[in-house]
Amino acid sequence: MLKIVSLFFLVMMQLCLSVSHSAQKEEVSEGQRHKLPMQRFMVYVEKPGDYSLDILVKRKYPYGKDLNAEDTLSHDEEEKNIRDFIKKLSGVIVVYDLSAKKKILEYNLPFSIENTNGFCCSQFYWGGEELWEGLTLSGGKVKSVGNYMIYSELYTADKRYDEYVLTFIAAHGFK
């Protein structure tokens, strides 16, 4: 029964988000932007506090110890490209408390000076042969222990990258 109720809430939330962001889609012509693959996952929060949400993009160029000058330039250029790509994303990322059945955090992109939530710092993760690089979003306060669902609906006009991942973890040492 709990699975059916949870599934119902997931479908309803997805429908509400799609309707609420349909106006954003019309601002730029459909030929200029495309929807990125949706990310949806659940986390269990063991301790209330500050949490950070990372948007990570898979790098296309290798990164390693033995880089020549050209590879170093490519690495630095791709790092800048990834940051620009993330900063130009539009859409929404929502953190939903399944116990309370309500939205607790909403990250509206693109970020601007007027937006109180923002990009905090650069992050990168090494996963075997793959390197994921991205930015951390600040402003995530979780007040209770429990299950949370993170849902994203993101759009971009930049077709260089289409593979991304979200992480939601306790913030360590920065706000």
C-alpha positions in Angstrom: 0.0 0.0 0.0 2.8 2.4 0.9 4.4 1.8 -2.5 1.2 2.7 -4.3 0.8 5.9 -2.2 4.4 6.8 -2.9 4.0 6.2 -6.6 0.9 8.3 -6.7 2.7 11.2 -5.0 5.6 10.9 -7.5 3.3 11.0 -10.5 1.4 13.9 -9.1 4.6 15.9 -8.3 5.9 15.2 -11.8 2.6 16.4 -13.3 2.7 19.6 -11.2 6.3 20.4 -12.1 5.6 19.9 -15.8 2.7 22.2 -15.7 4.4 24.9 -13.6 7.4 25.0 -15.9 5.6 24.9 -19.2 5.8 28.7 -19.3 9.6 28.6 -19.0 9.8 26.3 -22.1 8.0 28.8 -24.2 10.6 31.6 -23.5 13.1 30.0 -25.8 12.1 28.2 -29.0 12.0 24.5 -28.9 14.7 24.3 -31.6 17.2 26.1 -29.3 16.8 24.0 -26.2 16.2 20.4 -25.2 15.2 18.6 -22.1 17.9 16.7 -20.3 17.2 13.2 -19.0 15.2 13.4 -15.8 16.9 12.4 -12.6 14.9 11.0 -9.7 16.2 9.3 -6.7 15.5 8.8 -3.0 17.8 9.3 0.0 17.4 8.6 3.7 18.5 11.5 5.9 19.9 10.2 9.2 20.7 13.6 10.7 19.0 17.0 10.2 21.2 19.8 9.1 22.7 21.5 6.1 22.8 19.5 2.9 24.3 20.2 -0.5 23.1 19.3 -3.9 25.8 18.7 -6.5 25.2 18.8 -10.3 27.9 16.7 -11.9 28.6 16.4 -15.6 30.7 13.6 -17.2 33.9 15.0 -18.7 34.7 14.2 -22.4 38.4 14.6 -22.2 40.8 12.5 -20.1 42.4 13.7 -17.0 45.5 12.2 -15.4 48.9 12.7 -13.9 50.9 12.6 -17.2 49.3 15.5 -19.1 51.2 17.4 -21.8 50.6 21.1 -22.3 47.8 20.5 -24.8 46.0 18.1 -22.6 46.3 20.6 -19.7 44.8 23.3 -21.8 41.9 20.9 -22.9 41.3 20.0 -19.2 41.1 23.7 -18.1 38.9 24.6 -21.1 36.6 21.7 -20.4 36.3 22.6 -16.7 35.2 26.1 -17.8 32.8 24.7 -20.3 31.2 22.4 -17.7 30.8 25.3 -15.3 29.2 27.5 -18.0 27.0 24.6 -19.0 25.7 24.1 -15.5 25.2 27.8 -14.9 23.1 28.1 -18.0 20.7 25.2 -17.2 17.1 26.2 -16.7 14.4 24.3 -14.9 13.9 23.0 -11.3 15.3 20.6 -8.8 13.0 19.7 -6.0 13.6 17.9 -2.7 10.4 16.3 -1.4 9.9 15.0 2.1 8.0 11.7 1.7 7.0 11.5 5.4 5.5 15.0 5.6 4.3 14.8 2.0 5.6 18.2 1.1 8.3 20.0 -0.9 11.0 21.2 1.4 13.6 22.6 -1.1 13.3 23.9 -4.6 16.3 25.0 -6.7 15.2 27.1 -9.6 17.7 27.4 -12.4 19.4 29.4 -13.9 20.8 31.0 -10.8 21.1 34.8 -10.7 22.1 37.5 -8.2 18.5 37.9 -7.1 18.3 34.1 -6.3 19.2 33.4 -2.7 20.4 29.9 -3.4 23.6 29.8 -5.5 26.6 27.9 -6.7 29.0 27.4 -3.8 32.1 25.6 -5.1 33.5 23.4 -7.8 33.5 19.6 -7.2 34.9 16.7 -9.1 34.6 13.0 -8.6 36.8 10.3 -9.9 35.0 7.1 -10.7 37.4 4.6 -12.1 38.2 5.8 -15.6 35.5 8.4 -15.6 35.7 11.9 -14.2 32.6 13.9 -13.3 32.9 17.6 -12.6 30.4 20.1 -11.5 29.1 22.6 -9.0 27.6 22.5 -5.6 24.3 24.3 -4.8 24.0 25.9 -1.4 20.9 26.6 0.7 19.8 23.1 1.6 18.4 22.8 5.2 16.8 19.5 6.2 14.9 19.7 9.5 13.9 16.0 10.1 15.1 12.5 9.7 13.4 10.4 7.0 13.1 9.6 3.3 13.4 12.3 0.7 13.0 12.2 -3.0 15.1 14.4 -5.3 13.5 15.2 -8.7 14.9 17.3 -11.5 13.5 18.7 -14.7 16.3 20.5 -16.5 16.6 22.1 -19.9 19.6 23.4 -21.9 20.4 25.1 -25.2 24.0 23.8 -25.0 24.2 20.4 -26.7 27.8 19.7 -25.7 26.8 17.7 -22.6 23.8 15.6 -22.0 24.9 13.3 -19.2 24.7 14.5 -15.6 24.1 13.2 -12.2 22.8 14.7 -8.9 24.1 14.0 -5.4 22.5 15.1 -2.1 24.8 14.8 0.9 25.5 16.4 4.2 27.4 19.7 3.8 31.0 19.6 5.1 32.8 22.8 5.8 31.1 25.2 3.5 27.7 27.0 3.2 
